[in-house]
Amino acid sequence: MLGVQNISRRTFLKSAGVTGALVLGANAATGSMIGTARGQSNGSSVKPNLFVQIADDGTVTITCSRSEMGQGVRTGIPMILADEMEADWQRVKIWQAPGDETKYDPAGKDAQNTDGSRSTRHHFDVMRELGAAGRYVLEQAAAKKWGVDASEVYAKDHRLYHTGTGQWFDFGEVVDAAADIAVPTGDAAPKLKDQSQWKYIGRDMPVVDSYDMSTGGATYGADISVPGMKIAVVARPPVYRGKAKSFDATEALKVQGVEQVIEIPALSDAMPAQFRALGGVAVIGTNTWSVMEGRDRLVIEWEDGPNVRHDSGTYNDELMASARAGGLVIRDRGNVDEALGSAAQVMEAEYFVPYFIHTPMEPPVALVDATQMPVKIVSSTQAPNETRQYVAEALGIEKSDVECQVTLLGGGFGRKSKPDFACEAAILSSKIGAPVRVQWTREDEIRHGYYHAASAHQLKAGLDASGNVTAWHHSGAWPSLVSLWNPVQRTGFPVEFGLGLIDTPYNQVPNLRIENGETDAMIRVGWYRSVNNIQHAFAMNCFANELAEAAGRDPVEFLLELIGEADVMDLTADGVEGHWNYGDAIEDWPIMPKRLSNVLRVVAEKSGYGKAMSPGHGLGIACHRSFHSYVGTAVHVVVREDGSLHIPQVDMAIDCGRYVNPEGVRKQMEGAAIYGHSVAMHGQITTTQGAVDQSNFHDYTVTRMDDAPLDVRVHIVEDFTHLRPCGVGEPGVPPYTPALVNAIYQATGKRIRRLPIGDQLESA
């Protein structure tokens, strides 16, 4: 449970310049809610923080401890607290917390990491409790000033009202009286509002940062400068884990503005990559253009190392061979081999998904000043505390000696939760004795980032004489995320299995087996928006569509039959123990097939599925559960005679349980359609002799206005809003690609089994 403290009179607040205000703090606690008044303490584990501050002019300042990258977290999370407190949103300000998980992670789950589509689901309860505590303290203070019982006082719209007389106080008028009022615990703890009383939760709210983000007023990592700061770019080995054998900086140092060229030592071969700086040659100077020009003039001889053998042409074939071989059985029901042997018809298909790279509009950037203690970091990071951890390691100091301030992020998609770029800045700052801002370019990001794992999938199914699926066998292979920590890891691990594979939703199939083959990781793989759900949803939904065609069945009805209407899917019945469930208890967020079937029906209805289509037109549908949410997607495609595509309409139905800001949900889903279109049509990283072939948007294409879906319609499903909040940022991506591919088949009769779609339709 959350611990709430009234810390208005604490000495540390006055030393920080916070006076004339009511301040509530929060900490993760294992017991009941804890109220602490002036001079009290609930134990040495309490570390004060400022989660809610009410000034004497009535301004409410709410702490946001998650990173804002356009997803609206600095709006949604404060909305919850403001609603419970009865604050006027127009009088609310947001304060961005620095990195310190001992203070700013009241749920005690995420260490302030903004990834995994978990911010709202892990903050909903605790922010409501904080808001209710604030409302309680204010009501008690008003009662104290009037000399009446608190039961006669209620908060509404930033005021405290007395029911008997109609008198009222503004919030700011009672902060002094509220300063010494403790927050009670147990049965006496402040009561949460009934849902019928909500005025913000569930209603559209503009994102607080949208105006600044869209007009150039926002402050991102590259906008930060401090006195004496130097700018640096780094020449990195073209092959993963390569090293600089020698370099000549003569010509680089001739560029006006270039001051130094310094080597960042390569990691030892025994040191796993994780989120560390891999090494390279840094050019340091007074401005970005100069150091970039200087880097171009470096002469470097690289030692490539063993990953020079990483070539996409052969590696992709090895992945597919591994998928065919299988090996590690992660879910098993019935007897798949026997069922396939007795099937009236056996279907088989293979699917392939290449490497992807994140391409946020803002490439990685970090400013580090290692000339003082504590060391100061300012960065557009998704993970301020992991940034502190890895920078501390790079400098040989304690994490507690590192501070991290978070700016707005120009996109993230998982890349900015990996602070290798901050480690580079820290190493350089320590070496030259000045603050250093390391700036990555688009080429750096594409050639030296963390890549979404390429994967290969073989699926087999048996059909009986009536077209029913009697057996389902899915075997996949991909380089594991764990290779960042254990380079010899050759199979996946529970987190990867839990990303839409082990929970394959076809619970009505009597015989089912899922396997994972072995492969080596020869490039840095890391999480990417939706992670492995992308390839699993692609393979499963496309194969189900192929089976429906073979059985002569309607694809939607066929899918509904495979999924069924069960309230809960119990994986332990298939021998799965300790299933990774997006880091949450399965009891709190169970797998519910009926919710997946429901969104499938909703999106079929909303999209007009089943209507007659003109020649060259197709309407494809897919559905997938990820990050606890259930999404159904329908894509209407027009395939032109030259093989090019036009997407006139996309319908997306999402069941994310209790949602906070529906406008934010719609924006995330619309963005997911654009992101999914890039994945489907264009995304592909390849390697030759270990080096990435692509470098910028001319050869790593992303969706642009001229090929983006024209009309994306988002349908928020209300049927399960009484259940806990689920993820929104990532679940919209996985079903887009299979829906598009299924639509292409309807339009052309051509099956797409390898991504990207690219020019595969030119001969369709």
N, C-alpha and C positions, 0 to 999 in steps of 0.2 A: 504493500500500500504506500501511498504518497504521504510524506510528512510535510505539514504546512506550518510555517513559523511567522509570527509577527516580529519582525526584527527592526522596527522603526527606530528604536532607541539605541541600537548597537553602536559601539564606538567606531567600528570599522566603516560604517556608513558616513559618519561625520568626517572621518579622515579622507573618504573618497569624495567629499563635497556634496553628499546627498543629505539635505536638511529640509525641514518643513514639509515632510512627506510621510505618507503611510506606505510601508514597504513590506511585502510578503515574500518569503523565501520558500523554497521547496528542496527536498532531498529524497533520494531513493531510500526507502526504509522497508524492513522486512515485517514489521508489526503493523499496528493500526495507525491511523492518522495521528500525528503528534502535534500538539499545540504548544508553543513556547512563548511566554510573555517576557517582559523586560526582566533581565537578570536570571532567567531560567535557562536550562539546557537539557537536552534529551540525550546527552552522551557525547563522547569525544569524536564520534563519527560524523557529527553534524558540521558541515562546511557551509557557511552562509552564502547566499546568492540573492540576486534581485530579480525575481520572476514577475512581480507586479509592483509598480510604484504609482501612487496617486499623489500628485502635487497639490499644494493648497489652492491652486487655481482650477483644480478639478481635472487636469490632464492626466490620463491614464497611460502609463508606459508599460508595454507588455514585452517580455523577452521572447525572442525566437532563437532557438538553439540549433536550428537546422539551416542548411545553405539554400539560398534562393537562386535558382537557375532558370527562371521563367515558368516553373510549375505552380507557383502561387503559394508556397509553403509559408511565406511571411504574411499571407492573408488568412489562409485556412486555419492554421493553428491558433493564432490570436483571436479569430472569430469565435472559437469555442469558449475561450476564457471570457471574452467580452460579453457573450450571450449569458453565461451563467452569472456574471457579476451585475448584469443590467447596465452596462456601460453604453454610452452613446458613441457609436463607431466614429463619428466625426471628431470626437475628442480623444481618440486613441492614437498613440504613437508606438512604433515598433523599434525595439533595440536589439541589435544583432549580438548575440553572445559570442565571446571568444571561446577558443577551445579549452575546455576543462570538464571532462566527463564526471568528475566528482561533484560538480556544482550544477551542471546544465543538462543532465540526462535524468530527469526525475523518474522516468519509467524504468531506468536501470537496465535497458536492453541494447541500445544502439551506439553508445559512446559518441553521440552526436554525428554519426555517419548519416549522410543523406543519400541513401541508396536502398535498393530492395523494395521500393514503393511502400515503405513502412512508417513514414512520419505521422500521418493522420491516425493510422490504426494503433500505433503505440502511444499517441499523445491524447487521444480523445478522452479517455477516462480521467487522466491526471490533470488535464487542463480544465475539465469541468469541475473537479474537486478544488482546484486553485481558485477558480472563479466563484464557486459557492462560498469558499472561505472568505474571499474578499467581500462578498455581499453580506455575509454574516457579521464581519467585523464592523462594516459601515452601519448596518442596522443597529447593532449594539451601541455604537458610538452616538447615533442620533437619539436613541432611547435615553442614553445617559445624559445628553444635553437637555432633553425635554423633561427628564425626571419621570419617565413612564416605563411601563413594562415593554420589553422588546417585541412581544407578541403583537403590539399595536403599531409596529413600524414595518414598512416594506419598501424595497428598492424597486424603482422603475425609471428607465430612461435617464440614468445619471442623477437621479434625485432620490432622497429618502423622505417618505411620506408618513404622516401620523394619521391613522384611520379615523380617530375621533374628531380631530379639529381641521384636517385638511392642510395643516402646516407642512412645509417641506424645507429641506436643506439640499443644497448642491453637494455632490461628493466632496468637493474641496473644502467645504465648510466644516467638515467633521473629522478631517484627518488627524488633527491634534488630539482630539478626544479618543480616536481609534488607536493611537500609538501603543497603548498599554493593554489592549484587550487581547486575551489569548484565544487561540482557536481550539475548541474542545475536541475530544476524541471519542471513539467508541460509539455508543448509541446516541450520544449527544452531538456527534459530528454534524456540521452543516448539511442540510438536506439539498439534494440536487433538484433542479426545476423539472417539472413534468414536461414531456415533449410538446404538449399543447401550448406551453408558454414560450417556446423558442421563438426568437424574432430574427436571428441571423442564421443559425444552423439550418441547412436545407434550402436556403434562399440565395439567389444570385448576389455576388459581391465582386466589384471590380478589383483586380489585383493591385495592391497598393503601389507596386513598383512599375506598373505598366507605362505610365506616362513618362517617367524618367528613362525607361528602357527604350521607348520608341521615339524619343526626342533628343537623345544624346546627352541627357543629364545624369545618367547612371554612372556610378564609379565601379570599374572593373579592376582586375589585378594590374593590367598594364597602365592604368591611370595613376597608380600610386608612385610617388617619388618622395625622397627624404634628402636632406642636405648631405652632400658628399657622396651621393649614390653613383655607382657605376652600372653600366649596362653590359650584359654578356650574352653571347650565343655560343653554342657548343657544336663542334664537329664530332659526330659519333660514329663508331664502327658500322659499316654497312651490313655486316653479318652479326647476328645476335651472339653476344659474349665474345666478340672480337676485341682486339687490343691495338693500340698504336705502337708500332715498332720504332718509328722515328718520325720527326716532322721538322719542316723548315718554315719558320715564320718571317723570313726576311721581307718578302713582298707584302705580307699582311701588315707588318709594322710601319710600312710606308704610307698607309692610308691615314689621312688626317682624321683624328678622333680616336684611333686605336692606340691604346696605351700599353697593354700587356697581352701576352699569349702564354697560357698556363695549361699544363696537362692535369686533368682529373684522373687519378690512377684508376685503372680497371680493377674490378672486384677480383679477388683471388678465385681460382677455379673451384675451390672448396666452398665458397660462399654463395648460397642460393640468391637468386636475383631479387625476389620479393618486390619491395617498392624502393629499392636502393638505386643510387646513381651507378650506372654501368661503366662510366669512364668515357674519356674522349679528350679533345683539345679545345679549350675555351679561349675565345677572343674577347677581350675586355676593353671597354672604352667609354666615351662620353655620350654616345647616341646610338640608336638602334641601326640606322643606315650604315654607319661606319663599321660597326662590328660585323654586320652581315657581309659587307664588301670585303672586309679583312678575312673573314672565314673563307670566302670564295677563293682567296689568293693563297691559302695555306697549301703546302705540299706535304702530304702525309702518306706514309707507307703503313698499311694495315696488316696485321696478322689475323687471318679470318677465323681460325679454329675449326673444330669438327662440324659446326653447323653449316659450313660452306656446301655440304652435300644436300642441303635442303632445297629441293627443286620441285615446284608445284606439279610438273608433269608426272614425275614418278611418285611423289609423296601422296598425291590424290589417289593414285592407283593402289598404293599400299594401304591407305585408309579403307578403301572399298574392300580390299582383300581381307582386312581385319574385321570389318563389319560382317562379311560372309562367314568368317570363321567363328565369330562370337567368343564365348568362353566363360565370362563371369555372369552367372545367372542372378538377376536381382529381383525377379518376381516370377512365380511359377504357379500355375493353376491347372489341374487336370493332367492330361497326357497329350501334349501338342503333337509329338511325333506320331503317335498312334492315330490321332484324329486326322492329321494330314494324310496318312497312309490310306485311310478309309474314305476320304472325302470324294464327293462326286466330281469336284473341280478344284484344282489348286491354282491359286493366283500368286504371282511373285513380281515384285518391282523393287528397283533400287533408286535411291535419292541421294543427292549430293548438295551440300551447302559450303561455299568457300569461306575463307577468312574475310572478316569485315574490319573496318576501323571506324572509330567513333565520329570524327569530324564535327565536333562542336564549332560554332562560328568563332568562338574565342579559343585560340590554341593555349596550351598550358603556360602559366607565368607565375613566378613567385619572387618576392623581395625578401631577403634575409639580411639582418644586421647581426653579425656574430661578434661585433666588437664590444658588446656590452653584455652584462648579465642582469636579468635573464635575456637570452637571445630572442630577438623579435622577428616574427614571420608575418608578412601580409600576403595573402594569396587567395585566389579564387579556387578554393578547395572544397570538395565534398566531405572531407574527413579531417577536420582540424587536429584531432588528437592523434591519429596515426601520422599526420604530418609532424607533429611535435615528437612523436616516438622515433621516427626514422631520422629526423634532423638531429635529435639528441645522440643517436647512435653514430651518425656520420661525424659528429664533433667530439665524441667521447665524453659526453656530459649526461646529466640526469634529465629525464623528461620534464621534471618539475622546474628545470632551469630554462625551459623554452616556452614562449608565449606565441599564440597564433591568432591573428585577427582575420576574419573572413570577409571578403568583398562580395559583391554580386558576381554571379557566374554567367558568362555568355554561353550557356549550354554546358552540359557535362556528360550525360549518357553513361556514366561509370568511369570515364577516363580520369576525372579529377578527384577520384577517391584514392588514386595511386600517386604518392607524393615524391616520386623520383626527381622531378624537376625542382622541388624545394630543396632536396638534398644537394643537388648541383649548386644552387645558389648559396647554401650554407657552407659548403666546402670552399667555394671561391671567396666568399666574404672572409672566412677565417684566414685564407692564404694571403689576401692582399690588404687586410686590415681596414676594410671599408664596406658599407652596405652594398649589396649586389642584387640587381634584378635580372634574373635569367628569363629570357624570352624565347619560347619555341615558335617556329614558323609553321605554316601549313605543311611544308615539306618535311620538317622534323616530325610533326605529329603523324603523318602518314607512313614515313619510313622507319620510325623508331618508337612507335607507341606500343600499346598492349592490344592484341588482336582478338576479336571474337573467334573462337576456335572453329576451324574447318571441321566438317563432320560428314561421315558416310553412313547410310542406313539401308539395310536389306529387310524387306518385309515379305512375309508369306502368310497366306490365309487359305483355309479350306472351306468350301461351300458344299452344303448338301443339295439334294435334288430339288429342293424347294427354294434354293437361293439363300438359305440361312448360313451365317458364319459359324462354323463349328470349331475353328482353330485360328489363332492369331499369334504370329511369331515376329517379334521386332528385335533386330540386332543392330546396334550402332557402335561407331568408333569415332573418337576425337581426342586431340591432345588435351590433357587435363589441366584445369586451373591450379591444381595442387603442385604442378611442376614448378611453379614459382618458389615453392618452399622445399619441395623434394624433386630435384631434376630427374630422378630415375623413375618417377611415377609413370606407369604405363596404362592404367585404367582410370576410369572416373572415380568419384567418391560420392558419398551420400547426398551432398548438396546438389551436385550435377544430376544425379538420378532423380532428385526431387523436383527438378525444374521441368516438369511436364512429361516425364517418361515413366517413372515407376508408378505414377498415378494415372496411367493410361485409362481413360474413362469408360472403356467398353466392357462394362461389368456384366453384360448379358452373354458374353462369349464364354462357353463352358471350358474351353482349353486355351490358355494364354501363357506365353513365356516371353520374357524380356531379357536380353543379354547385352553385354558390353565387351567389345574386343579391345585388344592392346595396341598401343601406338606410342611412338616417341614424340616429345615436344621439342621442336627445334626453333621456336620463336616465342616471344613473350605473349602468352595468352592471358586474357583477363576479362572480367565481366563487362558486359555491353548491354545496352537497353534490352531487357527481357531475357538476356543470357541464353541458355540452351533451349528455352521454350521455343525459340524461333524455329530451329531445325526439327524439333520433335513435333510441333504443331503442323509444320509443312509436310513431313513424311506421313503422319497419321491421317490427317484430313484428306490429303490427295489419294492415299491408298484406299481409304474408305470410299471415296468417290469412284475409284476404279472398280472396287468390288460391287458397288451399287449398279454400275453399268453392266458388269458381267452377269449380275443376277437379274437384270431387267427390272430394277426397282428404282423408284424415285429417290434421289440422293438424300433429301432431307428426311423422308420417312425412314430410310435405311439407317441414317445416323441416329435418329431418335430411338430406333429399336436397339441399336448397339449400346447406347448410353443408358436407357431405361429411366425409371422414375424413383429410384431408391432415395430415401432421405439421407442416408449416409453410406459411404463406401468404406468397408473395413479391409485394409490391406493385410492385416495380420492373418486373415483367412487364406491368403496366398503366400504365407511364409515370410512376410515382410515385417521385421521387427525394428523399432526405433526409426521409423520413417521420418526423414527431414521434411518439415512442414513450414518452410519459409521462416524458420527460427521460432515458431510459435507452437503452443500446445495444440494437439489435434482435437482435444476436447473443446477448446475455445474457437477454433477455426476448422471444423470438420470438412471432409471432402463430400460434397452433396450433389450427386448426379442429377437430381431433379432440377437444380438451379441451372445446370448446363443445358439440359433439355429445354428449359423455360426460355433462356435467351435465344436458343436456336429457333424456337417457334415465333418469338417476338420479332426477330430480325427477318424471318421469312415473310411474316405478315406485312411488316413495315416496308419491305423492299418490293413488294408485289411479286414475290417468288411464284413461279408457276404460270405467269402470263406468257403469251406467245411472243417470241423474239424475232426480230427481222434478221435476214441473212447477215452474218458477220458480227452479230451481237450475241453476248452471253451473259448470264447472271449466275455467278458462283457463290457458294456459301461454305463457311467453315466456322468452327467454334473451338474454344480452348479455355481451360482453367489455368490461371497463373496468379501468383501473389494473392491467393484466396479469392480473386474475382473471377467472374464468368463472363465471357465475351463471345457474342455471335457477330460475324461480319458477312455482309453480302456486297459483292462488287459487280457492278454492271460495266462490261467492257465492250468496246467497239474495236475490232481488228480490221484495219484498213488493208487495201489490196497490196500495199508495199510491206506489210507485216508490222507496221507501226501501230501503237495502241492509243486509244482515247478512253478515259474513264469519266463518263458523264455523271455517275452517281455512286456513292458508297453509303451503305447503312450499317451502323454499328450499334448493337444493343449491349449494354453493360449492366451487370448486377454486381455492384460493389458494396452491398450491404448498406449500412448507414453512411450517407455522404454528408459533407459539410457545405461545400460551395459548388452547386451544380454548374455554374459558369466555368469554374476551374475544371470540373470533370469533362465538360464538352471540349474545352481547349486542349486538354491532354489527349483525348481521343482523336480529335482532328489532327493534332500533331503526330499521333501514332500512325494514322493513315498515311501521312506524308513520309514518315520515317520507314514504315513498312513498304511503301512503294519504292523507296531507294534500295532497300534490301532485296526486293523481288526483281527489280528491273536492272539495277546498275552495280550493286555492291560486289566487289571482287578484288581481293588482294592476292597477288601471286608473287612467287619468289623464283629467282634464277641464281644458282650458285650461292644460295643463302641470303641474297640481298632482295629487298622488296622492290618490285618493278615500278610501282606507281609512285607519284610524287605530289600531285595537286589535283584540283578539280577537273583539269582537262583530261586526265586519265583515270581518276577515281571519281566517277560521276555521281552526283546526288540529284534527287528530284528537284526540278526547277519549275517555275510557274507554267511553262508551256507544256509540261507533261504531267503536272500534278492532278490528282482527282479534282473534278470541277465542283462537285457538290457533296460534301460529307455531312450526313445527317446522323446525329447521335441521339439514341433513345435510352434514357436512364430508366432501368427497370425498378419499379417500386415494391415489388412483391416481398422482398426480404429486407427491407430497411429497418426492421425491428432487430436485425442481427448486427454483429460487430462491424465496424468499418473494415474495408479491405483495400487492397492496392488499386491505384489508378494510373500512375505514371507509365507503367510498363505493360500491363495486360492487353492493351489495344494493338500492340505490334504483332504478336505471333499469328493470329488467325487471318491477317490481311493477305499474306502471300498465298496460302493455299486457297483462299476464296478467289483471288485473282487467277490463279492457275486453273482452278475448276471452271471459272468463267471462260477462260481461253479455250478450254476443251469443248465447252458447249458451243462456242462461236466458230471453232475451226476443226474440231475433231483431232487436234494435236495435243499429246500429253507432254507436259514440261516436267522433267524429273531432276534437272540440274539447274542450280542458280548460278549467275543471274540469268534472267530470261533473255536480256540483250537482244541479239539479232536472230534468235532461234526461230522466229516466226516469219522470216523473210521468204521462206519457201513453203509456208503453210498454205 
